[in-house]
Amino acid sequence: MTSALLDYATLRVIWWLIIGVLLMGFAIMDGFDLGLGASFTYLGRTEAERRALLHAVEPVWEGNQVWFVLGGGAVFAAWPLLYAASFSGLYLAMFLLLVSLILRPVGFAFRDKLSGVRWRAVWDAALTVAGGAPALLFGVAFTNLFLGVPFSFDVMQRPAATGGFFNLLHPFALLGGIVSLSMLVLHGNAYAAMKVGEPMAARACTVGRIASATFLVAFLGAGFWVSTLTGYEVSGAMDHAGPSDPTRKIVGLSAGAWLKNFHTWPWMWAAPVCALIGAAAAHTLLHLRRGGGAFLASVAVQAGTILTGGFALFPFLMPSSTFPNQSLTVWDASSSAKTLLIMLIAVLIILPIILAYTAWVFRVLRGRIRVEDMHEHRGGY
């Protein structure tokens, strides 16, 4: 039995916040891997330069993937209806995302198995795709939530999806993909400007400035577009501690509804402001060749962007374009109160350990990686 302080409704909000924290952790920690990978072949022109770039991410990328695993596990356990509906409505997008993520460790492992120029060029291209494709797909998938995903539930609460992958490629969703790709490329190049030596750091500053400018334009454009979209809102009162049944509410559609939360709670505007200021600051700091400061500013971009999307959607987790009344919300898509409480205790134990270990790893690996430190080797990393 949960305490009065942590009733069912409170636990649901806490787990909504935890999912947000895990998404931000993934974007911040694994995002620079993806962003650096997306520009890998441009930043590294010679074998030694590319080896230096790989050495900047190879020791940490697996640890960074923990955030992705935690996020998927948390959605599966805390929001089972969301997990089921997302894999039904976004199946091909999810499949392509997983394939591109799997391609990255394969590229790391196989790139140095042979020393042939053509062999390494193929795997270098694969690593670039493995960085850029997930960064783009994450944005496309997330932005489709604002448009509604074509799914519904039968009487047994089994999800059924309609439409296909190409239906997800709405112009607004593609703009969201550009937002995601540019913010992660900025993050990866800010990391490279801080972590690797010349001439890669100088190239990273150039790419990072282009990415930050692209993000500013795309983010502002997406914000204006959202204000014109038909958004979702729950009509009437909902039982915040009621059973998880997404078919027991009425959802209305109205223009500009996705900005309603920002009007109700003006402090939420701090999230998009944080993203915009962070991008502008990163652009300036990269121009001044201050990689460490640019990386911190880029962290603000990742957090501000994700918070902006989460605040706009709340309390919706996954709106349905087929049957809006069956959209998933924080109040009707969670596991039981007991499950949420047990998992919360586990998170409070595990998350500090992960944070402490991550901090220790980056402390041990501090310092720049220079081209002159590289030497030829074979057999993977």
TALINNOR-V956602 format. One record per helix or strand of 3 or more residues. SS is the DSSP state (a for helix, b for strand). FROM is the first residue (numbers start at 1). TO is the last residue. If there is no record, write none. Layout:
# TALINNOR-V956602
ss = [SS/SS]
from = [FROM/FROM]
to = [TO/TO]
This chain:
# TALINNOR-V956602
ss = [a/a/a/a/a/a/a/a/a/b/b/a/a/a/b/b/a/a/a/b/a/a/a]
from = [8/31/40/47/61/66/80/91/117/151/159/165/171/200/230/250/257/266/291/316/324/337/371]
to = [29/38/43/57/64/78/89/110/147/153/161/168/195/228/235/255/264/287/313/318/326/364/373]
